Amino acid sequence: MEQAASGDTSSPVTARAGQAFDTGRAVSDVETLLAEELPRDGAPVQEGDPATGEWTGTRGAGFRIIPIWEGDDLTGVYGTDWTDAEEAARAKLALVVDELDRRWGSHRNVSMRVPLFRKPAGTPMPALFQALSDMDCFGDLTVWGPTAAEGRWVAVSVNQCDGDAPMIMTAVVSQFTITELPD
């Protein structure tokens, strides 16, 4: 997302650019992430494709974040077309959420409102929320946990980092509880 944050939204933002959305693949990506070993320590690090620089994930002590879908570039898209693109992205997220609800039971929502306001103020946040903020991933989180997989927590979200950037769906796996930050 560095490219989009720097204003260059004409280039792909994630390694998922150009891939058609597939609910089964997105859910499989979440389950694969859930099974991976999480870093035990270390500051959050953004990972990218060595050839293109496109974002492939972020890892930090006890968590991982990955993109699981990237929509089309929205440069020059306005009004109802932009609203339609946002609604389509949210509908794709709903398909993933419905499938994960079937597997793990009902989810709960965690607002990203507090991190959104803490970022410009420079107020400290837990590393997971700081990493999401650093990537401009401010879409509210849909959360399950603790899961049967080592008590880990899982979240999915969709958002964009600015008005022209593509919608991006992300998945989070954390060893730590994912709850809304206090004001």
C-alpha positions as protocol buffer text, in pm:
chain_id: "A"
residue {
  index: 1
  type: MET
  ca { x: 0 y: 0 z: 0 }
}
residue {
  index: 2
  type: GLU
  ca { x: 302 y: 223 z: 5 }
}
residue {
  index: 3
  type: GLN
  ca { x: 240 y: 307 z: -360 }
}
residue {
  index: 4
  type: ALA
  ca { x: -114 y: 422 z: -291 }
}
residue {
  index: 5
  type: ALA
  ca { x: -11 y: 612 z: 20 }
}
residue {
  index: 6
  type: SER
  ca { x: 246 y: 802 z: -184 }
}
residue {
  index: 7
  type: GLY
  ca { x: -20 y: 904 z: -435 }
}
residue {
  index: 8
  type: ASP
  ca { x: 64 y: 656 z: -712 }
}
residue {
  index: 9
  type: THR
  ca { x: -260 y: 463 z: -739 }
}
residue {
  index: 10
  type: SER
  ca { x: -211 y: 370 z: -1105 }
}
residue {
  index: 11
  type: SER
  ca { x: 12 y: 78 z: -1003 }
}
residue {
  index: 12
  type: PRO
  ca { x: -105 y: -235 z: -826 }
}
residue {
  index: 13
  type: VAL
  ca { x: -97 y: -200 z: -450 }
}
residue {
  index: 14
  type: THR
  ca { x: -84 y: -565 z: -349 }
}
residue {
  index: 15
  type: ALA
  ca { x: 37 y: -890 z: -498 }
}
residue {
  index: 16
  type: ARG
  ca { x: -336 y: -977 z: -538 }
}
residue {
  index: 17
  type: ALA
  ca { x: -389 y: -716 z: -811 }
}
residue {
  index: 18
  type: GLY
  ca { x: -553 y: -857 z: -1122 }
}
residue {
  index: 19
  type: GLN
  ca { x: -676 y: -1175 z: -954 }
}
residue {
  index: 20
  type: ALA
  ca { x: -1048 y: -1241 z: -984 }
}
residue {
  index: 21
  type: PHE
  ca { x: -1229 y: -1264 z: -653 }
}
residue {
  index: 22
  type: ASP
  ca { x: -1305 y: -1619 z: -543 }
}
residue {
  index: 23
  type: THR
  ca { x: -1470 y: -1684 z: -207 }
}
residue {
  index: 24
  type: GLY
  ca { x: -1317 y: -2031 z: -177 }
}
residue {
  index: 25
  type: ARG
  ca { x: -965 y: -1902 z: -243 }
}
residue {
  index: 26
  type: ALA
  ca { x: -1010 y: -1613 z: 1 }
}
residue {
  index: 27
  type: VAL
  ca { x: -1132 y: -1848 z: 276 }
}
residue {
  index: 28
  type: SER
  ca { x: -849 y: -2091 z: 198 }
}
residue {
  index: 29
  type: ASP
  ca { x: -601 y: -1803 z: 229 }
}
residue {
  index: 30
  type: VAL
  ca { x: -743 y: -1720 z: 572 }
}
residue {
  index: 31
  type: GLU
  ca { x: -722 y: -2082 z: 686 }
}
residue {
  index: 32
  type: THR
  ca { x: -365 y: -2114 z: 554 }
}
residue {
  index: 33
  type: LEU
  ca { x: -269 y: -1798 z: 741 }
}
residue {
  index: 34
  type: LEU
  ca { x: -432 y: -1935 z: 1057 }
}
residue {
  index: 35
  type: ALA
  ca { x: -213 y: -2248 z: 1036 }
}
residue {
  index: 36
  type: GLU
  ca { x: 115 y: -2059 z: 982 }
}
residue {
  index: 37
  type: GLU
  ca { x: 366 y: -2002 z: 1257 }
}
residue {
  index: 38
  type: LEU
  ca { x: 345 y: -1648 z: 1393 }
}
residue {
  index: 39
  type: PRO
  ca { x: 653 y: -1446 z: 1480 }
}
residue {
  index: 40
  type: ARG
  ca { x: 733 y: -1459 z: 1851 }
}
residue {
  index: 41
  type: ASP
  ca { x: 900 y: -1119 z: 1863 }
}
residue {
  index: 42
  type: GLY
  ca { x: 1015 y: -830 z: 1652 }
}
residue {
  index: 43
  type: ALA
  ca { x: 880 y: -502 z: 1527 }
}
residue {
  index: 44
  type: PRO
  ca { x: 619 y: -514 z: 1250 }
}
residue {
  index: 45
  type: VAL
  ca { x: 773 y: -555 z: 905 }
}
residue {
  index: 46
  type: GLN
  ca { x: 596 y: -499 z: 573 }
}
residue {
  index: 47
  type: GLU
  ca { x: 675 y: -762 z: 312 }
}
residue {
  index: 48
  type: GLY
  ca { x: 664 y: -712 z: -62 }
}
residue {
  index: 49
  type: ASP
  ca { x: 716 y: -892 z: -387 }
}
residue {
  index: 50
  type: PRO
  ca { x: 1090 y: -855 z: -461 }
}
residue {
  index: 51
  type: ALA
  ca { x: 1030 y: -779 z: -830 }
}
residue {
  index: 52
  type: THR
  ca { x: 737 y: -537 z: -807 }
}
residue {
  index: 53
  type: GLY
  ca { x: 733 y: -408 z: -450 }
}
residue {
  index: 54
  type: GLU
  ca { x: 363 y: -495 z: -422 }
}
residue {
  index: 55
  type: TRP
  ca { x: 254 y: -560 z: -64 }
}
residue {
  index: 56
  type: THR
  ca { x: 235 y: -931 z: 23 }
}
residue {
  index: 57
  type: GLY
  ca { x: 189 y: -903 z: 399 }
}
residue {
  index: 58
  type: THR
  ca { x: 297 y: -763 z: 732 }
}
residue {
  index: 59
  type: ARG
  ca { x: 432 y: -962 z: 1024 }
}
residue {
  index: 60
  type: GLY
  ca { x: 497 y: -863 z: 1382 }
}
residue {
  index: 61
  type: ALA
  ca { x: 521 y: -1021 z: 1725 }
}
residue {
  index: 62
  type: GLY
  ca { x: 220 y: -1254 z: 1750 }
}
residue {
  index: 63
  type: PHE
  ca { x: 40 y: -1151 z: 1428 }
}
residue {
  index: 64
  type: ARG
  ca { x: 31 y: -1156 z: 1048 }
}
residue {
  index: 65
  type: ILE
  ca { x: -170 y: -945 z: 802 }
}
residue {
  index: 66
  type: ILE
  ca { x: -211 y: -1037 z: 435 }
}
residue {
  index: 67
  type: PRO
  ca { x: -408 y: -906 z: 139 }
}
residue {
  index: 68
  type: ILE
  ca { x: -659 y: -1162 z: 12 }
}
residue {
  index: 69
  type: TRP
  ca { x: -814 y: -955 z: -270 }
}
residue {
  index: 70
  type: GLU
  ca { x: -752 y: -628 z: -452 }
}
residue {
  index: 71
  type: GLY
  ca { x: -1020 y: -461 z: -662 }
}
residue {
  index: 72
  type: ASP
  ca { x: -978 y: -244 z: -967 }
}
residue {
  index: 73
  type: ASP
  ca { x: -805 y: 92 z: -961 }
}
residue {
  index: 74
  type: LEU
  ca { x: -1062 y: 364 z: -889 }
}
residue {
  index: 75
  type: THR
  ca { x: -877 y: 656 z: -1047 }
}
residue {
  index: 76
  type: GLY
  ca { x: -1139 y: 864 z: -1228 }
}
residue {
  index: 77
  type: VAL
  ca { x: -1429 y: 669 z: -1077 }
}
residue {
  index: 78
  type: TYR
  ca { x: -1683 y: 899 z: -909 }
}
residue {
  index: 79
  type: GLY
  ca { x: -2041 y: 921 z: -791 }
}
residue {
  index: 80
  type: THR
  ca { x: -2260 y: 617 z: -831 }
}
residue {
  index: 81
  type: ASP
  ca { x: -1983 y: 419 z: -1005 }
}
residue {
  index: 82
  type: TRP
  ca { x: -1758 y: 465 z: -700 }
}
residue {
  index: 83
  type: THR
  ca { x: -2046 y: 376 z: -465 }
}
residue {
  index: 84
  type: ASP
  ca { x: -2116 y: 65 z: -673 }
}
residue {
  index: 85
  type: ALA
  ca { x: -1748 y: -39 z: -649 }
}
residue {
  index: 86
  type: GLU
  ca { x: -1753 y: 7 z: -271 }
}
residue {
  index: 87
  type: GLU
  ca { x: -2077 y: -191 z: -238 }
}
residue {
  index: 88
  type: ALA
  ca { x: -1937 y: -469 z: -457 }
}
residue {
  index: 89
  type: ALA
  ca { x: -1627 y: -492 z: -235 }
}
residue {
  index: 90
  type: ARG
  ca { x: -1843 y: -509 z: 77 }
}
residue {
  index: 91
  type: ALA
  ca { x: -2055 y: -781 z: -85 }
}
residue {
  index: 92
  type: LYS
  ca { x: -1739 y: -984 z: -151 }
}
residue {
  index: 93
  type: LEU
  ca { x: -1639 y: -940 z: 214 }
}
residue {
  index: 94
  type: ALA
  ca { x: -1987 y: -1056 z: 318 }
}
residue {
  index: 95
  type: LEU
  ca { x: -1939 y: -1379 z: 121 }
}
residue {
  index: 96
  type: VAL
  ca { x: -1614 y: -1448 z: 307 }
}
residue {
  index: 97
  type: VAL
  ca { x: -1772 y: -1357 z: 643 }
}
residue {
  index: 98
  type: ASP
  ca { x: -2071 y: -1586 z: 579 }
}
residue {
  index: 99
  type: GLU
  ca { x: -1841 y: -1880 z: 503 }
}
residue {
  index: 100
  type: LEU
  ca { x: -1621 y: -1817 z: 807 }
}
residue {
  index: 101
  type: ASP
  ca { x: -1933 y: -1782 z: 1026 }
}
residue {
  index: 102
  type: ARG
  ca { x: -2038 y: -2128 z: 906 }
}
residue {
  index: 103
  type: ARG
  ca { x: -1699 y: -2265 z: 1009 }
}
residue {
  index: 104
  type: TRP
  ca { x: -1636 y: -2081 z: 1334 }
}
residue {
  index: 105
  type: GLY
  ca { x: -1971 y: -1943 z: 1452 }
}
residue {
  index: 106
  type: SER
  ca { x: -2087 y: -1586 z: 1474 }
}
residue {
  index: 107
  type: HIS
  ca { x: -1838 y: -1305 z: 1435 }
}
residue {
  index: 108
  type: ARG
  ca { x: -1825 y: -972 z: 1611 }
}
residue {
  index: 109
  type: ASN
  ca { x: -1725 y: -634 z: 1474 }
}
residue {
  index: 110
  type: VAL
  ca { x: -1430 y: -428 z: 1594 }
}
residue {
  index: 111
  type: SER
  ca { x: -1433 y: -64 z: 1488 }
}
residue {
  index: 112
  type: MET
  ca { x: -1118 y: 96 z: 1353 }
}
residue {
  index: 113
  type: ARG
  ca { x: -1246 y: 442 z: 1451 }
}
residue {
  index: 114
  type: VAL
  ca { x: -1004 y: 482 z: 1741 }
}
residue {
  index: 115
  type: PRO
  ca { x: -689 y: 388 z: 1541 }
}
residue {
  index: 116
  type: LEU
  ca { x: -806 y: 621 z: 1264 }
}
residue {
  index: 117
  type: PHE
  ca { x: -796 y: 914 z: 1507 }
}
residue {
  index: 118
  type: ARG
  ca { x: -491 y: 799 z: 1702 }
}
residue {
  index: 119
  type: LYS
  ca { x: -269 y: 778 z: 1393 }
}
residue {
  index: 120
  type: PRO
  ca { x: -260 y: 1153 z: 1314 }
}
residue {
  index: 121
  type: ALA
  ca { x: -225 y: 1233 z: 1684 }
}
residue {
  index: 122
  type: GLY
  ca { x: 73 y: 998 z: 1715 }
}
residue {
  index: 123
  type: THR
  ca { x: -90 y: 826 z: 2012 }
}
residue {
  index: 124
  type: PRO
  ca { x: 61 y: 479 z: 2080 }
}
residue {
  index: 125
  type: MET
  ca { x: -139 y: 170 z: 1986 }
}
residue {
  index: 126
  type: PRO
  ca { x: -89 y: -205 z: 2021 }
}
residue {
  index: 127
  type: ALA
  ca { x: 144 y: -332 z: 1745 }
}
residue {
  index: 128
  type: LEU
  ca { x: -133 y: -500 z: 1543 }
}
residue {
  index: 129
  type: PHE
  ca { x: -341 y: -182 z: 1527 }
}
residue {
  index: 130
  type: GLN
  ca { x: -30 y: 24 z: 1453 }
}
residue {
  index: 131
  type: ALA
  ca { x: 59 y: -208 z: 1165 }
}
residue {
  index: 132
  type: LEU
  ca { x: -295 y: -185 z: 1024 }
}
residue {
  index: 133
  type: SER
  ca { x: -278 y: 195 z: 1059 }
}
residue {
  index: 134
  type: ASP
  ca { x: 63 y: 211 z: 893 }
}
residue {
  index: 135
  type: MET
  ca { x: -88 y: 33 z: 592 }
}
residue {
  index: 136
  type: ASP
  ca { x: -396 y: 261 z: 599 }
}
residue {
  index: 137
  type: CYS
  ca { x: -614 y: -46 z: 665 }
}
residue {
  index: 138
  type: PHE
  ca { x: -889 y: 136 z: 853 }
}
residue {
  index: 139
  type: GLY
  ca { x: -1183 y: -81 z: 749 }
}
residue {
  index: 140
  type: ASP
  ca { x: -1372 y: -215 z: 1050 }
}
residue {
  index: 141
  type: LEU
  ca { x: -1264 y: -566 z: 1143 }
}
residue {
  index: 142
  type: THR
  ca { x: -1492 y: -869 z: 1139 }
}
residue {
  index: 143
  type: VAL
  ca { x: -1347 y: -1090 z: 1414 }
}
residue {
  index: 144
  type: TRP
  ca { x: -1364 y: -1452 z: 1531 }
}
residue {
  index: 145
  type: GLY
  ca { x: -1185 y: -1586 z: 1832 }
}
residue {
  index: 146
  type: PRO
  ca { x: -1043 y: -1745 z: 2008 }
}
residue {
  index: 147
  type: THR
  ca { x: -1040 y: -2018 z: 1743 }
}
residue {
  index: 148
  type: ALA
  ca { x: -960 y: -2382 z: 1805 }
}
residue {
  index: 149
  type: ALA
  ca { x: -625 y: -2322 z: 1631 }
}
residue {
  index: 150
  type: GLU
  ca { x: -407 y: -2246 z: 1932 }
}
residue {
  index: 151
  type: GLY
  ca { x: -657 y: -1991 z: 2061 }
}
residue {
  index: 152
  type: ARG
  ca { x: -576 y: -1753 z: 1778 }
}
residue {
  index: 153
  type: TRP
  ca { x: -796 y: -1466 z: 1667 }
}
residue {
  index: 154
  type: VAL
  ca { x: -889 y: -1403 z: 1304 }
}
residue {
  index: 155
  type: ALA
  ca { x: -1020 y: -1088 z: 1136 }
}
residue {
  index: 156
  type: VAL
  ca { x: -1109 y: -981 z: 784 }
}
residue {
  index: 157
  type: SER
  ca { x: -1171 y: -633 z: 652 }
}
residue {
  index: 158
  type: VAL
  ca { x: -1213 y: -434 z: 333 }
}
residue {
  index: 159
  type: ASN
  ca { x: -1122 y: -72 z: 268 }
}
residue {
  index: 160
  type: GLN
  ca { x: -909 y: 155 z: 55 }
}
residue {
  index: 161
  type: CYS
  ca { x: -626 y: 385 z: 152 }
}
residue {
  index: 162
  type: ASP
  ca { x: -751 y: 683 z: -49 }
}
residue {
  index: 163
  type: GLY
  ca { x: -1032 y: 777 z: -288 }
}
residue {
  index: 164
  type: ASP
  ca { x: -858 y: 654 z: -604 }
}
residue {
  index: 165
  type: ALA
  ca { x: -690 y: 342 z: -465 }
}
residue {
  index: 166
  type: PRO
  ca { x: -845 y: 0 z: -518 }
}
residue {
  index: 167
  type: MET
  ca { x: -1050 y: -167 z: -248 }
}
residue {
  index: 168
  type: ILE
  ca { x: -837 y: -419 z: -61 }
}
residue {
  index: 169
  type: MET
  ca { x: -957 y: -711 z: 148 }
}
residue {
  index: 170
  type: THR
  ca { x: -720 y: -811 z: 424 }
}
residue {
  index: 171
  type: ALA
  ca { x: -697 y: -1101 z: 668 }
}
residue {
  index: 172
  type: VAL
  ca { x: -541 y: -1087 z: 1014 }
}
residue {
  index: 173
  type: VAL
  ca { x: -435 y: -1369 z: 1243 }
}
residue {
  index: 174
  type: SER
  ca { x: -325 y: -1281 z: 1595 }
}
residue {
  index: 175
  type: GLN
  ca { x: -211 y: -1471 z: 1900 }
}
residue {
  index: 176
  type: PHE
  ca { x: -362 y: -1187 z: 2103 }
}
residue {
  index: 177
  type: THR
  ca { x: -723 y: -1091 z: 2155 }
}
residue {
  index: 178
  type: ILE
  ca { x: -856 y: -850 z: 1891 }
}
residue {
  index: 179
  type: THR
  ca { x: -1085 y: -605 z: 2068 }
}
residue {
  index: 180
  type: GLU
  ca { x: -1187 y: -249 z: 2007 }
}
residue {
  index: 181
  type: LEU
  ca { x: -943 y: 6 z: 2146 }
}
residue {
  index: 182
  type: PRO
  ca { x: -1073 y: 240 z: 2416 }
}
residue {
  index: 183
  type: ASP
  ca { x: -1112 y: 609 z: 2328 }
}
